[in-house]
Amino acid sequence: MPNIKNLTSDQIIKFLLNIGFEIIHQEWSHVQMRRWYLRVTVPHHGKKVLNIKTVYSIIRQTNITKEDLQQM
């Protein structure tokens, strides 16, 4: 597992799919995902590392912990 500061959008999307999120829409470089009432948009720029503030925003919106993300 890479450091939380070095996560790519591909890794985040794969993790969210594994914990039950589903892709509901993708337009250009953004993927919208949903699980129950939770909804999150993940910027999808391939192998590019996401900004740490973006990663924390995704964590906050999906109600997961940093520890969950580090165990992927």
N, C-alpha and C positions, 0 to 999 in steps of 0.2 A: 504494500500500500504506500503510495507516495505521500509525502508531507501534505497537510491540508493547504499549504500555500502553493503547492505545485499541481493542483488538480485541473484536468482539462474538462471541457464540456462533455466529451464522450464518456469519461469515467463517471461523471455525475449522472448523466442520463442512464447509463447502464445500472448504476446503483439504485436509482429511483425506480426503474423497471423491476428490479429484483425484489424491492420491498412492497410492491403492489401498485405503484403508479402506472398509469397508462397514457400513451400519447394520444391527445385528442385533436391536435392541430399543429401543423408546421408550416410556417410561412417564412420564406427567405432564410434568415439565419437565426430564427427563434423557434423553440419547440415548446408548446404548451402541454402540460401534463396535469393529470387529475387523479386523486384518490379520495373517495367519499366526497366531502365538502371542501377538501383542500385543493387549491389550484396554484400552480407555479409556472412561470415562464423561464426557460433556461436558454441563454444565448448559445447558439451552436456554431462554433468557429473551428471545428475539427480538432487538430492537435494543439491549438493555442491554449496556453495556461490562462485560466480565469483570474480576474482581479480578486484579491482576498475579500473585499467588501461585497462582491457579487456572490461569492461562496457563502459568506455569513448571511446574506439576504435569503439565499435558497434554504439554508439551514433553518432560519427563523420562520419562513413561510411554510415549510413542510413539517414543522414540529418534530424534527429529528435532532439528535445531539451530535456534538463534535465527535464523541466517542463512537457512536454508530457509524459515522462516516469514516473514521479511522480504521474500523474493523472490516471494511469492504474488501 
